[in-house]
Amino acid sequence: MRRVAISGIMLLGLYSLALSANGASIYAGQERAAAVCAQCHGIKKPSADAPFPSLAGRDFTYLKLALEQYRDKTRRSDIMNAIAGSLTDNDISNVAAYYSKLKP
């Protein structure tokens, strides 16, 4: 019985690790994306009228780097520079993890 309980705990731990990319929290990313990103980029796809790209399923490293560049203003976009300027390193990792785990 004890072996089953330990195995269950180990599986739960592995599952929680699988839910995160590079230590990022997908759940925190989901909350931040809903509050900041989804108005333009949507969750799985942007609105039909929006000229913004869908972020669902994009590569984690690409999303993280792009957000860091927008925040640091080495990648220029008035809208994205302003929005990403308010994101912490953790926010960026969390949002990138969340969008990268979505299916487009």
HUUR-V948524 format. One line per field, one symbol per residue. phi: phi as a letter, one per 30 degrees, with the letter a starting at -180 (. if undefined). Layout:
phi=???
//
This chain:
phi=.ddddddddddddddddddcchidcddddddddddccddcciccaddedddcddcdiddeddddddddddddidbcaedddddddccdededdddddddddddd
//
